[in-house]
């Protein structure tokens, strides 16, 4: 899965220093395509943020293609989520989502082997990764980092300890954050998680601006609750066309009227 949102501009150096950093970044990207794990791991500690960010993407790419130490990726992501540079933190959050999606895919059998009847269970996301994302949800000063961290939370498998913490952080984000993109991402993540404790924030999102309402109406599909059904009935009269259409479709599915 690609990074859902391109990296924002930053105060990285220009001139000769930028040329060196660009060359180093390109080398790391190529190392990821070649499967050169040593080069990629070394680049995680590079002095230039664009190189560290590129190394995260290269590491996840390698891990998706070949077996490596299972602790390498989560440890690198957890450290990068606390990086002093927001570009690296943002890339780390995006790569958490990409890594989680990769982990959830069943391993394909070789042509000579029988297809597995079901994917192997992958288990919950490692606690350091979840804790790192929680830090970005709660106190990151850069909205774009918070937005992508919220998106990533919706991609993770959560255990009984981390799920309530993540849902509570997303709930607060969806209801109180000043940036609408952060609220939108939080509402979408709550719908992906589907925990009943997140319904109140999703219902709140049904009264937000149109972009948030479009996410909220889709998120309601995850909740088997009369309050969700009642919200859908109200949203069929919403002033936004996409919201109305989604509400109508979900109500039709709920009533069994679809073909």
Secondary structure as GFF3:
##gff-version 3
##sequence-region A 1 259
A	DSSP	alpha_helix	16	34	.	.	.	ID=ss1
A	DSSP	alpha_helix	37	43	.	.	.	ID=ss2
A	DSSP	alpha_helix	49	65	.	.	.	ID=ss3
A	DSSP	alpha_helix	70	80	.	.	.	ID=ss4
A	DSSP	alpha_helix	86	104	.	.	.	ID=ss5
A	DSSP	alpha_helix	127	139	.	.	.	ID=ss6
A	DSSP	alpha_helix	143	153	.	.	.	ID=ss7
A	DSSP	alpha_helix	162	176	.	.	.	ID=ss8
A	DSSP	alpha_helix	180	193	.	.	.	ID=ss9
A	DSSP	three_ten_helix	196	198	.	.	.	ID=ss10
A	DSSP	alpha_helix	199	205	.	.	.	ID=ss11
A	DSSP	alpha_helix	210	219	.	.	.	ID=ss12
A	DSSP	three_ten_helix	220	222	.	.	.	ID=ss13
A	DSSP	alpha_helix	226	235	.	.	.	ID=ss14
A	DSSP	alpha_helix	241	255	.	.	.	ID=ss15
###
